[in-house]
Amino acid sequence: MLIRARGVNVSFGSKKILENLSLDVRRGEILGFVGPSGAGKSVLLRTILGLNPKQGGTIEVFGIDYHQASEREKLSVERRWGVLFQQGALFSALTVAENIEVPMREYLDLSPKLMRELTRLKIDLVGLAQDAADKYPSELSGGMIKRAGLARALALDPEIVFLDEPTSGLDPIGAADFDQLIMTLRDTLGLSVYMVTHDLDSLFQACDRIAVLGDRKVLVEGPLSKMLAYDHPWVKSYFHGKRARTIVTDDAEAARPMPSDGAA
Ligand SMILES: Nc1ncnc2c1ncn2[C@@H]1O[C@H](COP(=O)(O)OP(=O)(O)OP(=O)(O)O)[C@@H](O)[C@H]1O
């Protein structure tokens, strides 16, 4: 288990956001994390990353309770995860290559030549052309910015990446390409992915398991089939709504044999 959260409580003043929340993230899986707007998905993500205090419960990442860890242990954990936040994914005053080098400079002691070499590899890994290296974020398309942000999240060869709505703002083709990239990284690097998303296409196509946040806790977690069978008003309307039906129908159409199939 990569992440094991048990009985997590988070409040701001008297306002309880998360209460007795439990969640598991397994090695090598893409976990999609969904829930109504304002339910606390970002709060949980920030709490896992130690950016937010919690009032109760435990969260272990790589078997280490980050919130209780020594500075030294914290550093070792931070080197093993990568994060792509929805906002401010890149530093606008730095080129793509310089952005990717930021975590390397912070956590590693590498020569400029080796750093440049590793940066080239990361740029390849996320499917960007090498000439993106010297461009500034303002010169990139939305999809390229997401890929560059992902390259920076992958800078230290993490075991898990946390992605906060990575496909928001992308057109459907760009979003599908990004999902495909994530799946390829899972399959080739064994990367684990924790993805907060509202994107039903991602949930249906890319995620191995889904967790739903509601009523201040994880209501249900498991494969898509479990979501589809789960009896809760929000879960039902989300996974059986009009938009979801379109995807299910499209997939069913795509999977249907063509009339000529089997004729030969
Ligand atoms: N630092 C903070 N201080 C006080 N309240 C906060 C703080 N951070 C978040 N909240 C509150 O916690 C609740 C959950 O917010 P959060 O951003 O986690 O929701 P979300 O599920 O990520 O929503 P969305 O899908 O819209 O991004 C909101 O009511 C928000 O106002």
The ligand as an SDF file (V2000), in Angstrom:
LIG
                    3D

 31 33  0  0  0  0  0  0  0  0999 V2000
   -7.3660   27.2080    4.4620 N   0  0  0  0  0  0  0  0  0  0  0  0
   -8.6910   27.1050    4.5860 C   0  0  0  0  0  0  0  0  0  0  0  0
   -9.3490   27.7780    5.5890 N   0  0  0  0  0  0  0  0  0  0  0  0
  -10.6840   27.6630    5.7450 C   0  0  0  0  0  0  0  0  0  0  0  0
  -11.4820   26.9100    4.9610 N   0  0  0  0  0  0  0  0  0  0  0  0
  -10.9070   26.2240    3.9600 C   0  0  0  0  0  0  0  0  0  0  0  0
   -9.4840   26.2830    3.7160 C   0  0  0  0  0  0  0  0  0  0  0  0
   -9.2030   25.4850    2.6570 N   0  0  0  0  0  0  0  0  0  0  0  0
  -10.3800   24.9630    2.2450 C   0  0  0  0  0  0  0  0  0  0  0  0
  -11.3990   25.3980    3.0170 N   0  0  0  0  0  0  0  0  0  0  0  0
  -12.8190   25.0050    2.8760 C   0  0  0  0  0  0  0  0  0  0  0  0
  -12.8710   23.5960    2.8040 O   0  0  0  0  0  0  0  0  0  0  0  0
  -13.9430   23.1880    1.9460 C   0  0  0  0  0  0  0  0  0  0  0  0
  -13.4310   22.1890    0.9390 C   0  0  0  0  0  0  0  0  0  0  0  0
  -12.6410   22.8610   -0.0420 O   0  0  0  0  0  0  0  0  0  0  0  0
  -11.8400   22.1260   -1.1920 P   0  0  0  0  0  0  0  0  0  0  0  0
  -11.1270   23.1760   -1.9660 O   0  0  0  0  0  0  0  0  0  0  0  0
  -11.0260   21.0230   -0.6250 O   0  0  0  0  0  0  0  0  0  0  0  0
  -12.9960   21.4940   -2.0750 O   0  0  0  0  0  0  0  0  0  0  0  0
  -12.8630   20.6310   -3.4070 P   0  0  0  0  0  0  0  0  0  0  0  0
  -13.5810   19.3510   -3.1490 O   0  0  0  0  0  0  0  0  0  0  0  0
  -11.4330   20.5360   -3.7960 O   0  0  0  0  0  0  0  0  0  0  0  0
  -13.6890   21.5140   -4.4360 O   0  0  0  0  0  0  0  0  0  0  0  0
  -13.5000   21.7830   -6.0140 P   0  0  0  0  0  0  0  0  0  0  0  0
  -13.9170   20.5220   -6.6990 O   0  0  0  0  0  0  0  0  0  0  0  0
  -14.4520   22.8920   -6.2660 O   0  0  0  0  0  0  0  0  0  0  0  0
  -12.0610   22.1530   -6.2490 O   0  0  0  0  0  0  0  0  0  0  0  0
  -14.5240   24.4550    1.3420 C   0  0  0  0  0  0  0  0  0  0  0  0
  -15.6860   24.7710    2.0770 O   0  0  0  0  0  0  0  0  0  0  0  0
  -13.4410   25.4950    1.5770 C   0  0  0  0  0  0  0  0  0  0  0  0
  -13.9960   26.7710    1.7230 O   0  0  0  0  0  0  0  0  0  0  0  0
  1  2  1  0
  2  3  1  0
  2  7  2  0
  3  4  2  0
  4  5  1  0
  5  6  2  0
  6  7  1  0
  6 10  1  0
  7  8  1  0
  8  9  2  0
  9 10  1  0
 10 11  1  0
 11 12  1  0
 11 30  1  0
 12 13  1  0
 13 14  1  0
 13 28  1  0
 14 15  1  0
 15 16  1  0
 16 17  2  0
 16 18  1  0
 16 19  1  0
 19 20  1  0
 20 21  2  0
 20 22  1  0
 20 23  1  0
 23 24  1  0
 24 25  2  0
 24 26  1  0
 24 27  1  0
 28 29  1  0
 28 30  1  0
 30 31  1  0
M  END
$$$$
